[in-house]
């Protein structure tokens, strides 16, 4: 842990709120007259002006110092050394003001020129400089400038693409502003704090102009790179974050190298859809035919312009923000404090702690924080009164900082490793599940794990991944092609022969664990032969080859391809697994002769006449006690000390959704927590420890069907299983890693009030109809939410199945199955070496870090260090 003296702090904000608030009915601002000018004369208690609307508006605003005025005369801004950006209009009068560049008037109504006043507001001898163009900014001499104010546009600064494409040579880049600002601030031997905002990312998203938003993000990254290279990590902390998200989706299945601004597939309406889209915004007009309500063909549009509006589902003048968590990246002194999941208000307190500034962190005095259960609002009061106070948030932040400071890096060897995979559990999904489970402020259990990182999920050949290539990455440490499992990128999808080449096979961390004398197992809510669990043991060029019938349907033979169910029984890895629990009996039973233990004949999918469940039971050595169960009561009755290997499959296909188990009264369906509990009971009998892979697989299925209630409830059940495991095993010797394989096209957007039903509405579109907080970029929900007769959005208030568990949420365009999303996913870690899971990294790194912690596999091991 580095404790070198901190010289400077840079907070870099990724997305910013738009311009200053406007007057009541427009973007016009009025500087209030002074109170003695406003009020009626004392002898006139009912003066004529009191009868006018203008009087009362002006009187109300008399109590407010507008923001531009505060920049010149407020408590903080006059002391700032450097202020660079846009906004001259807010400082110039609407009648007498003259903009130095355009000659236009300003927005003020008080006759004042606050730029001139700022220049004169310093003490005698202070050199204050105002600049409004790039050449003057670059010419500023830091050694001869005490304070610098630069405003380069009447409104916001120009977009970088406008600056380049229109030849706006006098518009400085964000990097140039950061460079000049830090030149000036560096003159103070005590250091500095600099706030840098890439604010136009936000504006472009609001206009559905994704090209500008993404280009501004790249320019923002360049400014960060400049700052990081300019100042040492030894004494300069840089924190990069965002204020909020947006309703933008990065979805579909575009190939690697595809234009991010292009199309990603074709909808059921026969029209292509774009990789980038929005839940709402002005782009709706451009992409929806007003007469028919059908989508327009983007191939007939000019998509080359940087102001091209991308498609939006709900018509709004300005696209809305999103509600999911945002990332925080940190580098420099005490940057390790920025790990984990925390309230946004904690950020300045952590920076203050690192810099030894602020009333609470500039000495050894620390206010003892109240305990978390005293700090948080009561569960039944989601907008508790204490949240309205300064003290509440300060105390809450201090408590968080104190907790972060107590963290110690755990470098023990991990005896046990449990990997929890929330299939399709995007960051938006986690945020929505939090609201559903207990409220906006109440974290899911795994969100309180001490370390969080970000994983990049793309395949070798596709930008947006599926669960097969991702399983290969996070379980075997090698990225592969879309829809392939346990093979490298040399194996193309659906190739009958390529996967037979053992040199292409990748081995999983479960195999590494068993080779080291540990036990291993699988728990999933999907079929045990499905893409994610198959990553533990299978090698195949196509994820759907779960049985021999599907192999033959694709033109291959059983001699060429070992189907996945067959590999579970006879493969190299699966027969050694101690526990396998999930669904999928149909893949092991014949379609004609197979008898399902629960439903009888006709549920099998195989075509080879075999019963692979019976074969699994007989495949062990003499004396080995193998047990098969298919219902909850039998699972709970399993004695771990009398069971050598356990196979449990509780449905012919996937396990039932938890909501169906509860609402349809299915008592013989085990919960994910119960399966994890039994699996770990069995695995714990090995004194060398174990590796367990646990998948909350039906989160993904709920999203694919636009059935968000299922997806979010499954996420909560997933969190409960993690809580059970974490409380069952010590952090001293058990590493738990929680992550997702990919995201989804789901949006958590609009502006719902605190405590609002997450499954309800969030606002009203320009068409006068309410829109929902949750929506999707694509999927079959389109059919429910588009009135085919009127060619317009349906009114959700009139939908009969609104309260059903399987209610389909709105989708912008029709596809058979909603697509995955391409953004990074979170990684949460707790236990030995969990601190290694911070930062942003490729998804295939995950098993290597787990193996390092557990001293297994052929790569680097923690034991080597000891």
C-alpha positions in Angstrom: 0.0 0.0 0.0 1.5 3.3 -1.1 1.2 6.2 1.4 3.3 8.8 -0.4 2.2 12.4 -0.1 -0.5 13.3 -2.5 0.2 16.4 -4.6 -2.8 16.6 -6.9 -6.2 15.2 -7.6 -7.9 15.1 -10.9 -11.6 14.1 -11.0 -12.6 13.4 -14.6 -16.3 13.0 -15.2 -17.4 11.0 -18.2 -20.9 12.2 -18.7 -22.3 15.5 -17.6 -25.7 17.0 -17.1 -26.8 19.5 -19.7 -26.7 23.3 -19.4 -27.9 25.5 -16.5 -31.6 25.2 -15.8 -33.7 27.6 -17.9 -36.3 30.1 -16.8 -39.8 28.6 -16.0 -40.9 28.4 -19.6 -37.7 28.8 -21.7 -33.9 28.7 -21.7 -33.9 32.4 -20.8 -32.4 33.5 -17.6 -33.0 36.8 -15.8 -30.7 38.3 -13.2 -32.9 39.3 -10.3 -33.2 42.9 -9.2 -32.1 43.8 -5.8 -34.7 43.4 -3.0 -35.1 47.2 -2.5 -36.0 47.5 -6.1 -38.4 44.6 -6.0 -40.5 45.3 -3.0 -43.4 47.7 -2.8 -42.8 51.0 -0.9 -43.5 50.7 2.8 -46.3 53.1 2.5 -47.9 51.1 -0.3 -48.9 47.7 1.1 -50.9 46.8 -2.0 -48.8 48.3 -4.8 -49.9 48.0 -8.4 -46.9 45.8 -9.3 -48.0 43.1 -6.9 -50.9 42.5 -9.2 -48.7 41.3 -12.0 -47.2 37.9 -12.8 -43.8 39.5 -13.5 -43.6 41.0 -10.1 -44.0 37.7 -8.3 -41.6 35.9 -10.6 -38.9 38.5 -10.1 -39.6 38.6 -6.4 -39.1 34.8 -6.2 -35.9 35.0 -8.2 -34.6 37.8 -6.0 -33.7 35.2 -3.4 -31.5 33.4 -5.9 -28.0 34.2 -7.1 -27.9 32.9 -10.6 -25.0 30.5 -11.3 -23.0 32.9 -13.5 -23.2 35.4 -10.7 -22.0 32.9 -8.2 -19.0 32.1 -10.5 -17.9 35.8 -10.1 -19.0 36.6 -6.6 -19.7 33.3 -4.8 -17.8 31.7 -2.0 -15.8 29.2 -4.0 -15.6 30.1 -7.7 -13.7 33.4 -7.3 -10.9 31.4 -5.7 -10.6 29.0 -8.6 -7.3 29.3 -10.5 -8.6 28.1 -13.8 -12.1 27.9 -15.4 -12.3 26.7 -19.0 -15.3 25.7 -21.1 -18.2 27.4 -22.9 -21.1 29.6 -21.8 -20.3 33.3 -22.6 -24.0 34.0 -23.1 -24.8 33.5 -19.4 -22.4 36.4 -18.6 -23.6 39.0 -21.2 -26.8 41.1 -21.3 -29.5 40.3 -23.8 -29.7 43.9 -25.0 -26.3 45.5 -24.4 -24.0 42.5 -24.3 -21.7 41.9 -27.3 -20.2 38.5 -27.7 -16.5 38.8 -28.7 -16.7 36.2 -31.4 -20.2 36.3 -32.9 -21.3 39.8 -31.9 -24.6 38.4 -30.6 -26.2 39.5 -27.4 -26.2 37.4 -24.3 -29.0 35.9 -22.1 -28.9 38.2 -19.1 -31.4 40.9 -18.3 -29.6 43.0 -15.8 -27.4 45.1 -18.1 -24.2 43.6 -16.6 -21.2 42.1 -18.3 -20.0 39.5 -15.7 -16.9 38.7 -17.8 -15.6 42.3 -17.2 -16.7 42.1 -13.6 -14.7 38.8 -13.2 -11.6 40.5 -14.6 -11.9 43.3 -12.1 -12.9 41.2 -9.1 -9.4 40.2 -8.0 -7.2 42.1 -5.6 -4.9 44.8 -6.8 -1.9 43.4 -8.7 -3.6 40.1 -9.5 -3.2 39.2 -13.2 -6.6 37.9 -14.4 -6.9 36.7 -18.0 -9.9 36.0 -20.1 -9.7 34.1 -23.4 -12.3 33.0 -25.9 -10.3 31.3 -28.7 -7.8 28.5 -29.0 -4.8 30.6 -30.1 -5.1 32.9 -27.1 -5.5 29.9 -24.8 -2.3 28.3 -26.1 -0.5 31.7 -25.8 -1.3 32.0 -22.1 1.9 32.1 -20.0 1.3 30.2 -16.7 4.0 32.1 -15.0 2.3 35.5 -15.7 -1.3 34.4 -15.1 -2.8 34.4 -11.7 -6.3 33.3 -12.7 -7.6 32.2 -16.1 -11.2 32.2 -17.4 -11.7 30.8 -20.9 -15.1 30.4 -22.6 -14.9 29.3 -26.2 -18.5 29.4 -27.3 -21.7 31.3 -26.3 -23.2 28.0 -25.4 -21.4 24.6 -25.1 -18.1 24.0 -26.7 -18.3 22.6 -30.2 -18.3 18.8 -30.7 -14.9 17.5 -31.7 -16.4 16.2 -34.9 -17.8 19.6 -35.7 -14.4 21.2 -34.9 -12.7 18.8 -37.3 -15.3 18.6 -40.1 -16.1 22.3 -40.2 -12.5 23.5 -39.7 -13.1 25.3 -36.4 -9.5 26.0 -35.8 -10.1 28.3 -32.8 -12.0 25.7 -30.8 -9.6 24.1 -28.3 -9.7 20.3 -27.7 -10.4 19.0 -24.3 -6.8 17.8 -24.1 -5.5 21.3 -24.8 -7.7 22.7 -22.1 -6.5 20.1 -19.6 -2.9 20.7 -20.6 -3.1 24.5 -20.1 -5.1 24.1 -16.9 -2.6 21.8 -15.3 0.3 24.0 -16.4 -1.2 26.8 -14.3 -2.2 24.6 -11.4 1.2 22.9 -11.2 2.7 26.2 -10.1 1.3 25.7 -6.6 3.9 23.7 -4.7 1.2 22.3 -2.5 -0.6 20.7 -5.4 -4.1 21.1 -6.9 -7.5 19.7 -7.5 -8.9 19.8 -11.1 -12.4 18.8 -12.2 -12.5 17.8 -15.9 -15.8 17.1 -17.6 -16.5 15.5 -21.0 -19.9 17.0 -21.0 -20.9 16.7 -24.6 -21.1 12.9 -24.4 -24.3 13.5 -22.6 -25.7 16.0 -25.0 -25.2 13.8 -28.0 -26.9 10.9 -26.3 -29.9 13.1 -25.5 -30.1 13.8 -29.2 -29.7 10.1 -30.2 -26.5 11.2 -32.0 -24.3 8.3 -31.1 -21.5 9.2 -33.4 -20.9 12.4 -31.6 -21.3 10.7 -28.2 -18.7 8.0 -28.9 -16.3 10.4 -30.5 -16.5 12.7 -27.5 -15.8 9.7 -25.3 -12.6 9.0 -27.3 -11.5 12.6 -26.9 -12.2 12.4 -23.2 -10.0 9.3 -23.0 -7.2 11.2 -24.8 -7.4 14.0 -22.2 -7.1 11.4 -19.4 -4.1 9.9 -21.1 -2.4 13.3 -21.3 -3.0 13.9 -17.6 -1.8 10.5 -16.5 1.4 10.7 -18.6 2.0 14.3 -17.4 1.8 13.5 -13.6 3.3 10.7 -11.7 1.2 8.0 -10.1 3.3 8.4 -7.0 1.7 11.7 -6.1 -1.2 12.3 -8.3 -4.6 10.6 -8.0 -6.8 10.5 -11.1 -10.4 9.3 -10.7 -12.5 8.8 -13.8 -16.3 8.2 -13.5 -19.7 9.2 -14.8 -22.6 10.9 -13.3 -25.3 8.6 -14.8 -25.9 6.4 -17.7 -28.2 6.7 -20.8 -30.8 4.6 -22.4 -28.5 3.6 -25.2 -28.1 -0.1 -26.2 -25.2 -1.8 -27.9 -26.8 -5.0 -29.1 -27.4 -7.5 -31.8 -24.7 -9.9 -33.1 -22.3 -7.9 -35.3 -19.1 -9.6 -36.3 -15.7 -8.4 -35.1 -14.6 -5.4 -37.2 -18.1 -4.4 -38.0 -18.8 -0.7 -38.1 -20.2 0.1 -34.7 -22.4 2.7 -36.4 -23.8 0.1 -38.8 -26.3 -2.7 -38.7 -26.2 -5.8 -36.6 -28.9 -8.1 -38.0 -32.4 -8.3 -39.5 -35.7 -8.1 -37.7 -38.7 -10.2 -38.2 -40.1 -7.4 -40.4 -37.3 -8.1 -42.9 -35.6 -4.8 -42.2 -32.0 -4.4 -40.8 -31.5 -3.0 -37.3 -28.6 -1.0 -36.0 -26.1 -2.0 -33.5 -26.7 1.2 -31.5 -30.2 2.2 -30.5 -32.0 4.1 -27.7 -35.0 3.4 -25.5 -36.4 6.8 -26.3 -35.6 10.2 -27.9 -35.9 12.3 -31.1 -34.5 9.5 -33.3 -38.0 7.9 -33.2 -39.2 10.4 -35.8 -36.5 9.5 -38.3 -36.9 5.7 -38.0 -40.6 5.2 -37.7 -43.1 5.8 -40.5 -45.8 8.1 -39.1 -48.6 6.7 -41.3 -48.0 3.0 -40.8 -46.1 2.9 -37.5 -43.5 0.6 -39.1 -39.8 0.9 -39.1 -38.0 2.7 -41.8 -35.3 1.0 -43.8 -31.9 2.5 -42.6 -30.3 1.4 -45.9 -32.3 4.2 -47.6 -30.9 6.8 -45.1 -27.7 8.9 -45.3 -25.9 7.5 -42.3 -22.6 9.3 -43.1 -23.3 12.5 -41.2 -21.9 12.9 -37.7 -25.3 14.3 -36.6 -27.2 11.2 -37.8 -30.0 10.3 -35.3 -30.0 6.7 -34.2 -33.3 4.8 -33.7 -35.3 5.3 -30.6 -38.4 3.3 -29.5 -40.4 6.1 -27.7 -40.7 9.6 -29.2 -39.3 12.2 -26.9 -37.7 15.6 -27.5 -34.7 14.6 -25.4 -33.6 11.0 -24.7 -33.6 10.1 -21.0 -30.8 9.0 -18.6 -30.4 5.4 -17.4 -30.6 4.2 -13.9 -27.9 1.6 -13.7 -24.6 1.9 -11.8 -21.6 3.6 -13.4 -18.0 2.6 -13.3 -15.3 4.4 -11.3 -11.7 4.0 -12.5 -8.8 5.2 -10.3 -5.0 5.5 -10.6 -2.5 6.9 -8.1 -2.3 7.2 -4.3 -5.0 5.4 -2.4 -6.7 4.4 -5.7 -7.3 1.0 -4.2 -10.0 2.6 -2.1 -12.1 2.9 -5.2 -12.9 -0.8 -5.3 -16.3 -2.3 -4.6 -19.7 -0.8 -5.0 -20.6 2.4 -3.2 -22.9 5.4 -3.2 -21.8 8.2 -5.5 -21.5 10.7 -2.7 -18.6 8.7 -1.2 -16.3 9.6 -4.1 -15.2 13.1 -2.9 -14.7 11.8 0.6 -12.3 9.2 -0.7 -10.4 11.8 -2.7 -10.3 14.0 0.3 -8.9 11.2 2.4 -6.2 10.5 -0.1 -5.2 14.2 -0.3 -5.5 14.9 3.4 -7.9 17.8 2.8 -11.4 18.6 4.1 -12.6 19.1 7.6 -12.9 15.4 8.2 -9.7 14.2 6.7 -7.0 16.9 7.4 -6.0 15.5 10.8 -6.0 12.3 12.8 -9.4 13.1 14.1 -12.1 10.8 12.7 -15.8 11.0 13.5 -16.9 7.5 14.6 -19.4 6.5 11.9 -22.8 5.2 12.8 -23.3 1.5 12.0 -24.8 0.8 8.6 -28.2 -0.2 9.9 -28.4 3.1 11.7 -27.4 5.1 8.6 -29.7 3.6 6.0 -33.3 4.6 5.6 -35.8 2.0 6.9 -36.8 -0.5 4.3 -40.4 0.6 4.4 -39.3 4.2 3.8 -37.5 4.4 0.5 -37.2 8.2 0.6 -36.5 8.7 4.3 -36.4 12.2 5.7 -32.7 11.8 6.8 -31.7 11.5 3.2 -32.6 15.2 2.7 -30.0 16.4 5.1 -26.3 17.1 4.6 -25.4 15.2 7.7 -26.9 12.0 6.6 -24.8 11.8 3.4 -21.6 13.0 5.1 -22.0 10.4 7.8 -22.8 7.7 5.3 -19.7 8.6 3.2 -17.5 8.7 6.3 -18.7 5.2 7.3 -18.0 3.9 3.8 -14.4 5.4 3.8 -13.8 3.9 7.3 -14.9 0.5 6.0 -12.7 0.7 2.9 -9.7 1.6 5.0 -10.2 -1.6 7.1 -9.8 -3.7 4.0 -6.7 -5.8 3.9 -5.4 -7.8 1.0 -5.9 -11.5 1.6 -3.0 -13.4 0.2 -3.9 -16.8 1.6 -4.1 -19.8 -0.7 -7.7 -20.4 -1.8 -8.6 -23.9 -0.7 -12.0 -23.5 -2.4 -13.1 -21.5 -5.4 -16.8 -20.8 -6.2 -17.6 -19.1 -9.5 -21.1 -17.6 -9.8 -22.1 -16.8 -13.3 -25.2 -14.7 -13.8 -26.0 -15.4 -17.4 -26.9 -12.1 -19.1 -26.6 -10.2 -15.8 -25.8 -6.8 -17.2 -25.1 -3.9 -14.9 -28.6 -2.5 -15.6 -30.0 -5.9 -14.5 -28.2 -5.7 -11.2 -29.4 -2.2 -10.6 -33.0 -3.1 -11.4 -32.8 -6.2 -9.2 -31.7 -4.0 -6.3 -34.7 -1.8 -6.7 -37.0 -4.8 -6.9 -35.4 -6.6 -3.9 -35.3 -3.8 -1.4 -35.0 -0.3 -2.8 -32.6 1.9 -4.7 -30.2 2.2 -1.8 -30.2 -1.4 -0.7 -27.4 -3.4 -2.4 -27.7 -7.0 -3.4 -25.4 -9.2 -1.3 -22.6 -9.6 -3.8 -22.5 -5.9 -4.5 -20.9 -5.5 -1.0 -18.0 -7.7 -2.0 -14.8 -5.7 -1.5 -13.4 -5.8 -5.0 -15.0 -5.1 -8.4 -13.6 -5.2 -11.9 -14.9 -5.0 -15.5 -14.6 -7.8 -18.0 -14.6 -7.4 -21.8 -16.8 -10.0 -23.4 -16.4 -10.1 -27.2 -15.6 -13.4 -29.0 -12.7 -14.0 -31.4 -15.1 -13.4 -34.4 -18.0 -11.4 -33.0 -18.3 -8.0 -31.2 -21.3 -9.1 -29.2 -20.8 -12.5 -27.5 -23.0 -15.6 -26.9 -22.8 -17.8 -23.8 -20.7 -20.4 -25.6 -17.6 -18.4 -26.5 -17.8 -16.6 -23.2 -17.9 -19.9 -21.2 -14.7 -20.9 -23.1 -13.2 -17.6 -22.0 -14.1 -17.4 -18.3 -13.7 -21.2 -17.6 -10.8 -22.2 -19.8 -8.9 -19.0 -20.2 -8.9 -18.9 -24.0 -11.3 -16.9 -26.2 -13.0 -18.8 -29.0 -15.5 -18.3 -31.8 -19.2 -17.5 -31.4 -21.3 -20.6 -30.6 -18.2 -22.9 -30.0 -17.3 -24.4 -26.6 -14.0 -25.6 -25.2 -12.1 -25.1 -28.5 -9.8 -22.3 -29.7 -10.4 -19.8 -32.5 -9.2 -22.2 -35.2 -12.4 -24.1 -34.9 -15.2 -22.6 -37.0 -18.8 -23.0 -35.9 -20.7 -26.1 -37.0 -17.6 -27.8 -38.4 -18.1 -31.6 -38.2 -14.4 -32.4 -38.1 -12.4 -29.5 -36.5 -13.4 -30.1 -32.9 -12.0 -33.7 -33.1 -8.5 -32.2 -33.3 -7.4 -32.4 -29.7 -4.8 -29.7 -30.2 -7.7 -27.2 -30.4 -9.2 -28.3 -27.1 -9.0 -26.0 -24.1 -9.1 -27.4 -20.6 -11.2 -25.8 -17.9 -10.4 -24.6 -14.4 -12.5 -27.5 -13.1 -10.1 -29.9 -14.7 -7.2 -28.0 -13.3 -8.7 -28.3 -9.8 -9.3 -32.1 -10.1 -5.8 -32.6 -11.5 -4.6 -30.9 -8.3 -6.5 -33.3 -6.1 -9.5 -31.1 -5.5 -13.1 -31.9 -6.3 -15.3 -30.0 -8.8 -18.9 -29.6 -9.6 -21.6 -27.7 -11.6 -24.9 -26.1 -10.5 -27.1 -24.4 -13.0 -30.7 -23.5 -13.5 -30.4 -24.3 -17.2 -29.9 -27.7 -18.9 -26.6 -29.2 -17.7 -25.6 -29.5 -21.3 -26.3 -25.8 -22.1 -23.6 -23.5 -23.2 -22.4 -22.1 -19.9 -22.1 -25.4 -17.9 -20.8 -27.2 -20.9 -17.8 -24.9 -20.8 -16.7 -26.9 -17.8 -16.3 -30.1 -19.7 -17.2 -30.1 -23.4 -15.4 -29.5 -26.6 -17.7 -28.8 -29.6 -17.9 -26.6 -32.6 -21.6 -25.9 -32.0 -23.4 -25.2 -28.7 -26.7 -26.7 -29.9 -25.2 -30.2 -30.3 -26.5 -31.2 -26.9 -27.8 -34.6 -28.2 -27.1 -36.8 -31.2 -30.3 -35.9 -33.0 -29.3 -32.3 -33.4 -25.8 -33.4 -34.6 -27.4 -35.4 -37.4 -29.9 -32.6 -38.2 -26.9 -30.4 -39.1 -25.4 -33.0 -41.4 -22.8 -34.5 -39.1 -22.6 -38.0 -37.7 -22.0 -39.4 -34.2 -18.7 -40.8 -35.4 -17.6 -37.2 -36.3 -19.1 -35.4 -33.3 -19.5 -36.4 -29.6 -22.7 -34.6 -28.6 -22.5 -32.7 -25.3 -24.6 -35.1 -23.3 -22.4 -38.0 -24.4 -19.4 -36.0 -23.3 -20.9 -35.5 -19.9 -21.0 -39.2 -19.5 -17.9 -40.3 -21.3 -15.7 -37.2 -21.9 -12.4 -36.4 -20.3 -13.6 -34.0 -17.6 -17.3 -34.5 -16.8 -17.1 -38.1 -15.5 -14.7 -36.9 -12.8 -17.1 -34.2 -11.6 -18.4 -34.8 -8.1 -21.7 -33.0 -8.5 -23.8 -32.0 -11.5 -27.2 -30.3 -10.8 -29.5 -28.5 -13.1 -32.1 -29.4 -15.8 -31.9 -31.2 -19.2 -33.1 -34.8 -18.9 -34.3 -34.7 -22.5 -30.8 -34.6 -23.9 -30.1 -38.0 -22.2 -33.2 -39.9 -23.2 -34.3 -41.3 -26.6 -37.2 -39.6 -28.4 -39.1 -42.8 -28.9 -38.1 -45.3 -26.1 -36.9 -42.9 -23.4 -39.1 -42.6 -20.3 -38.8 -39.4 -18.3 -39.1 -40.2 -14.6 -41.6 -37.3 -14.1 -43.5 -37.0 -17.3 -43.2 -40.5 -19.0 -42.7 -41.2 -22.7 -42.2 -38.6 -25.4 -39.9 -36.1 -23.6 -36.5 -37.4 -24.9 -34.6 -35.8 -27.7 -32.0 -38.4 -28.6 -32.3 -40.7 -31.6 -29.8 -43.4 -30.7 -32.0 -45.5 -28.4 -29.8 -44.9 -25.5 -30.5 -43.8 -21.9 -27.5 -41.8 -20.9 -28.7 -41.4 -17.3 -28.5 -45.1 -16.8 -25.2 -45.2 -18.5 -23.9 -42.4 -16.2 -25.0 -44.4 -13.2 -23.1 -47.5 -14.4 -20.0 -45.6 -15.6 -18.1 -45.4 -12.3 -15.7 -48.0 -10.9 -16.9 -50.9 -8.8 -18.0 -49.7 -5.4 -18.5 -46.1 -6.3 -21.9 -44.8 -5.0 -23.5 -42.8 -7.8 -26.8 -41.1 -7.2 -29.3 -39.6 -9.7 -32.2 -37.4 -8.4 -34.9 -35.6 -10.3 -37.0 -33.9 -7.6 -36.4 -31.6 -4.7 -37.3 -34.0 -1.9 -34.7 -36.6 -3.1 -32.1 -33.9 -3.5 -32.5 -32.8 0.1 -32.4 -36.4 1.3 -29.0 -37.0 -0.3 -26.4 -37.9 2.3 -23.1 -36.2 1.3 -21.0 -38.8 3.3 -22.6 -41.7 1.4 -22.6 -40.2 -2.1 -19.5 -40.3 -4.3 -21.1 -38.6 -7.3 -24.4 -36.9 -7.7 -26.3 -36.1 -10.9 -29.5 -34.2 -10.5 -31.7 -33.0 -13.4 -35.1 -31.5 -12.3 -36.8 -30.8 -15.6 -36.6 -32.3 -19.1 -35.3 -28.9 -20.2 -34.3 -25.9 -18.1 -35.3 -25.6 -14.4 -38.4 -23.6 -13.8 -38.4 -19.9 -13.0 -38.6 -19.2 -9.3 -41.7 -17.1 -9.9 -43.4 -20.2 -11.5 -42.2 -22.4 -8.7 -43.9 -20.0 -6.2 -47.0 -19.0 -8.0 -47.8 -22.4 -9.6 -47.0 -24.3 -6.4 -44.3 -26.6 -7.7 -42.9 -28.0 -4.4 -40.5 -30.5 -6.0 -38.5 -27.8 -7.9 -35.4 -27.0 -5.8 -34.2 -23.4 -5.5 -30.7 -22.4 -6.7 -29.7 -21.9 -3.1 -30.8 -25.4 -2.2 -28.8 -26.9 -5.1 -25.7 -24.8 -4.0 -26.1 -25.9 -0.4 -26.2 -29.6 -1.3 -23.4 -29.3 -3.8 -21.1 -27.6 -1.4 -22.0 -30.2 1.3 -20.7 -32.9 -0.9 -17.7 -31.0 -2.3 -16.6 -30.0 1.3 -15.9 -33.6 2.1 -12.6 -33.4 0.1 -9.9 -32.0 2.5 -8.1 -30.6 -0.4 -10.9 -28.3 -1.3 -13.0 -27.8 -4.5 -14.0 -25.7 -7.5 -17.7 -25.1 -8.1 -19.3 -23.4 -11.0 -22.8 -22.0 -10.3 -24.9 -20.5 -13.0 -28.0 -18.3 -12.6 -28.9 -19.2 -16.2 -32.5 -18.1 -16.4 -31.7 -14.4 -16.0 -30.7 -14.7 -19.6 -33.8 -16.5 -20.7 -36.1 -13.9 -19.1 -34.4 -11.1 -21.0 -34.4 -13.0 -24.3 -38.2 -13.2 -24.1 -38.5 -9.6 -22.9 -40.0 -11.0 -19.7 -38.1 -8.7 -17.3 -40.0 -9.8 -14.2 -38.6 -13.3 -14.6 -35.1 -12.0 -15.3 -34.9 -9.6 -12.4 -36.4 -12.1 -9.9 -33.9 -14.7 -11.0 -31.2 -12.2 -10.3 -32.4 -11.8 -6.8 -32.5 -15.6 -6.3 -29.0 -15.7 -7.7 -27.9 -13.2 -5.1 -29.5 -15.3 -2.3 -27.4 -18.3 -3.4 -24.3 -16.2 -3.3 -25.1 -15.1 0.2 -25.6 -18.6 1.3 -22.2 -19.7 0.0 -20.4 -16.7 1.4 -21.8 -17.2 4.8 -21.1 -20.9 4.6 -17.4 -20.6 3.8 -14.8 -18.4 5.3 -13.2 -15.5 3.4 -9.9 -16.7 4.7 -9.8 -19.8 2.5 -12.6 -19.6 0.0 -12.6 -17.3 -3.0 -15.9 -16.4 -4.5 -16.1 -14.7 -7.9 -19.4 -13.3 -9.3 -19.7 -12.2 -12.9 -21.8 -12.3 -16.1 -21.0 -13.7 -19.5 -22.5 -10.8 -21.4 -25.1 -8.2 -21.1 -28.5 -7.7 -22.8 -30.2 -4.9 -24.7 -32.4 -4.0 -21.7 -32.6 -0.4 -20.7 -33.4 1.0 -17.2 -34.4 4.6 -18.2 -36.7 7.5 -17.8 -37.0 9.5 -14.7 -39.1 7.5 -12.2 -39.4 8.7 -8.7 -37.8 7.0 -5.8 -39.9 4.1 -4.6 -41.5 3.7 -8.0 -42.4 0.2 -9.1 -39.5 -0.9 -11.3 -41.9 -2.7 -13.5 -44.1 0.4 -13.9 -44.0 3.5 -16.1 -41.4 6.3 -15.9 -42.9 9.1 -18.0 -44.9 10.2 -21.0 -43.7 10.2 -24.6 -44.4 12.9 -27.2 -47.3 10.8 -28.4 -49.1 11.3 -25.1 -48.6 7.7 -24.0 -46.8 6.5 -20.9 -43.5 4.6 -21.4 -42.1 1.9 -19.1 -39.0 2.1 -16.9 -37.8 -1.1 -18.5 -37.6 -1.7 -22.2 -35.5 -3.5 -24.8 -33.8 -2.6 -28.0 -35.4 -5.7 -29.7 -37.5 -8.8 -29.0 -41.0 -10.2 -29.2 -42.3 -7.6 -26.8 -42.6 -5.4 -29.9 -45.8 -7.4 -30.8 -47.5 -6.5 -27.5 -46.6 -2.9 -27.5 -47.3 -1.8 -31.0 -50.9 -1.4 -32.2 -50.8 -3.0 -35.6 -54.1 -1.3 -36.6 -53.2 2.2 -35.7 -49.5 1.8 -36.4 -48.6 3.4 -33.0 -47.5 2.4 -29.5 -50.0 0.6 -27.5 -51.2 2.1 -24.2 -49.7 -0.1 -21.4 -52.5 1.0 -19.1 -54.9 -1.0 -21.3 -52.9 -4.2 -21.5 -54.7 -7.1 -19.7 -51.6 -9.1 -18.8 -49.6 -6.2 -17.2 -49.5 -7.9 -13.8 -48.6 -11.4 -15.1 -45.1 -12.8 -14.4 -44.6 -13.4 -18.1 -45.6 -9.9 -19.2 -43.5 -9.0 -22.2 -41.9 -5.6 -21.8 -41.7 -3.2 -24.8 -39.1 -3.7 -27.6 -38.2 -1.3 -30.3 -38.0 -3.9 -33.1 -39.3 -7.4 -33.6 -36.8 -10.3 -33.4 -37.5 -13.9 -32.4 -35.2 -13.7 -29.4 -34.0 -10.4 -27.9 -30.3 -10.1 -28.4 -27.3 -9.8 -26.1 -25.5 -6.5 -25.4 -21.9 -5.9 -26.1 -20.8 -3.7 -23.2 -18.5 -4.8 -20.4 -19.8 -6.7 -17.4 -18.9 -6.4 -13.8 -16.8 -8.9 -11.8 -17.3 -9.0 -8.0 -14.8 -10.9 -5.8 -14.4 -11.8 -2.1 -11.8 -14.0 -0.4 -8.1 -14.9 -1.1 -6.5 -12.8 -3.8 -9.8 -11.1 -4.6 -8.0 -7.8 -4.9 -6.6 -9.1 -8.2 -10.0 -8.8 -9.8 -10.0 -5.0 -9.9 -9.5 -3.0 -13.1 -10.6 -3.8 -16.7 -9.4 -6.9 -18.4 -10.2 -9.5 -21.0 -12.8 -12.1 -19.9 -10.4 -15.0 -20.4 -8.2 -13.6 -17.6 -10.7 -14.7 -14.9 -9.9 -18.4 -14.6 -6.2 -17.7 -14.6 -6.6 -15.4 -11.6 -8.7 -17.9 -9.8 -6.2 -20.6 -10.5 -3.4 -18.3 -9.3 -5.3 -17.9 -6.0 -5.9 -21.6 -5.6 -2.4 -22.8 -6.8 -3.8 -24.9 -9.5 -3.2 -25.1 -13.3 0.0 -24.7 -15.3 0.2 -20.9 -15.1 1.4 -18.6 -12.4 0.5 -19.6 -8.9 0.4 -17.7 -5.6 2.3 -20.6 -4.0 5.2 -19.7 -6.2 5.5 -16.4 -4.3 5.6 -18.2 -1.0 
